[in-house]
Every structure is written in structure tokens, then in C-alpha cells.
Amino acid sequence: MDNIIQGISTFRGQIFPGQRQMYQRLVRDGQSPKALIIACADSRVSPEHITQAGPGELFVCRNAGNIVPPFSQQNGGVSSAIEYAVVALGVRDVVVCGHSDCGAMKGLMTPEALGKMPNVAAWLRHAAAAERIVCEAYPADMDPKERHRALALENVMVQLSNLRTHPSVAGALAKGELSLHGWFFEIETGELLAYDGEAGRFVSLEHEAELPVAEVSASPRMAAPEYAARIAAA
Ligand SMILES: [Zn+2]
């Protein structure tokens, strides 16, 4: 803890004085973060560090396995963070960010290792679809490392699907006011991959001029044809 206490002292004594006005402005004007990022609680995966974002720029929700429980009547921290970010703060982008060497994904692959962690085991059930996808659709003779990576990538996609079950997200998507992003951080190389909805796969951000989007809803979309036509004509 000594390092942490030293860090607090450095922040208060050396960093904060230079940023006092920014912090005061953020209190005066309130926060208006650019995006909601749902990332793993893993200590090596810091969304603010990876994106070099400062205070006020990102609304961050972190948990074991970057999981988004599907919407239910039961209240939960992730659901509340999503609702607040979309409804109260009006974020236009939601990111689910997975990563390499994820302990939660290892737990999903080896449930027997979770014997003493019943809460983690129950929590990871929200990622069971990713595990089933890798079991059934990927080659059976995959190297365990490759399987682990595929699972972490598929988990990002499953959590994006879960995200769409939240009424606040579904409503904002229908209004054309929200884009969903799937990211994957490679700890070893520092590389960030993003799911490209058009290409149907993850691509490296290094070669992209624009940020790939998993699902964009730049215009309203409605399933009821008479209303869809009215919106299109407007
Ligand atoms: Zn993780």
C-alpha cells in the first residue's frame, strides 16, 4: 500500500494543482463523457490509460470478464451504469472491451477451478453462450491458448448482444442515437482490436483510418413498416 499512498500524495501535491481548474469546470458544468466503456476489472486493462482519456471523458464500468448481464427485473450495478450513461448522460457510444490473458475466460474454460468462488462461477454464467460457441463452432483440436483467445473474442460479441436487451440501449438504437463497439486489448503488444460489423471480424485499429463500429444506428429504424416509411419520408 505504500506505493498507493505515495501516489495519492503526489496527485494531491503535484498533479491536482495544475488540473484544479479542469476539475472545477467538471463540477460546475457537470460531466459529459464521450462514451460508456464496459471493461474487465483486470488490473492490467485500464480503459483510461489505453485511450489516454482524462477525467470526465469516459464513463467506465468494470467487472470480472467485461460482462453485461441481460436485462432483468433484478437490479444490478452494470444495468444501472448502462441506464445512467445512456439516459442521463446521453452517451452516443457504448464499448465492451475484452482482453488477452483474461482470468475470467480461463475460469469459464476450467469451471473446476472455481470451486471456492461460487459468486464468480454464477457471474460467468452470463458468458456461457460464448463458451458454447467456441465448443460447437470452432475446431476441436485448437491449441488451448488459441481457444482461450477465441473465447475472449466471442465473449465480447455475446456481451454486445446482452447489451441490446437493455431497454435504454434498444430505445437509443431505434432512435439512431447510439453505436455499439466491441474492443479487444492485447496486453502483450498494446494493440487494440475492434469488431468491424461490416467485415464481420475483429480488425486492428492501427490500420484503420476510422474507428470500426460493431453496430451503428446513425438513423432511426423501426420494424413497423408504416412508421418506418413515415420516418424515411421526413
Ligand atoms: Zn479479464
Boltz pocket constraint, residues with backbone or C-beta under 6 A from the ligand:
constraints:
  - pocket:
      binder: B
      contacts: [[A, 40], [A, 41], [A, 42], [A, 63], [A, 64], [A, 65], [A, 66], [A, 99], [A, 100], [A, 101], [A, 102], [A, 103], [A, 104], [A, 105]]
      max_distance: 6.0
